[in-house]
């Protein structure tokens, strides 16, 4: 759509320079981020209190440990997200070459494929698929067809691993993790041209829509104690982005999004402080902050991607405006 071009005309001085591109003196040198060796075996640990059935009470020490364990993976994902933002905004060849190199080094190492350390490592992998699939849309194929084939096979294998963990319809324990797996599988399916992966994500999406109650709430997330409202916002995020991918990129239509609209309405209410979930559950809720993905969703709906803003989301490959422009361009680099 023509309005996406407005985003690409932003003056260079308005581009937020990522931390990796600045040295200690604040100068920009355009160099690639200095990442550590690719992480093959994902190390992560649950950070909720083990005796809390609602999985809503965070243990600060365990959370700190998990942050340290997952930092190398997050540094990799953040680097690709930042580079993909720079490429969409400026068409920087150096950003593209750097991203290609990082993608290839991690793919050729079989990174993020060893998930034997427990469920939390599986969750890290599934969140990574969302970031990587969306980042690939923003960056496009690698310049080298041979290297691109390596990256494509790696992404497809990772999506297959996530799919294997979320067998069938997810069963009685289906919750937000199923929805994030759906988004990752679908984003990689679209960005690699793998129709089977996209079809799988579509079937998961239909299952997920069935989880939304008539009042717009998700029964599984209502059980999350004081964080039930927070988890409604977290669960709605991959569903909302998938709905945009299917309408703008896969031409899947929006006819069955009435259920999703009810859920998004609940999230908007929680952001506005209406406290409906607290009334429904009888439990005081932690505050739901402004959601960057809602700005993205609204901007694409209005055909005005620049209105998505420059706020970032770790799990959505960086800035909302660059992702909005990419989605409106049919999930292709918006040029």
WOWOBEL-V752055 format. One record per helix or strand of 2 or more residues. SS is the DSSP state (hx for helix, st for strand). FROM is the first residue (numbers start at 0). LEN is the number of residues. If there is no record, write none. Layout:
ss=SS from=FROM len=LEN
ss=SS from=FROM len=LEN
This chain:
ss=hx from=1 len=7
ss=hx from=11 len=3
ss=hx from=18 len=3
ss=hx from=59 len=31
ss=hx from=92 len=16
ss=hx from=118 len=21
ss=hx from=144 len=21
ss=hx from=170 len=3
ss=hx from=175 len=17
ss=hx from=194 len=15
ss=hx from=218 len=4
ss=hx from=224 len=24
ss=hx from=257 len=14
ss=hx from=275 len=6
ss=hx from=291 len=10
ss=hx from=304 len=4
ss=st from=311 len=2
ss=hx from=313 len=3
ss=st from=317 len=2
ss=hx from=319 len=9
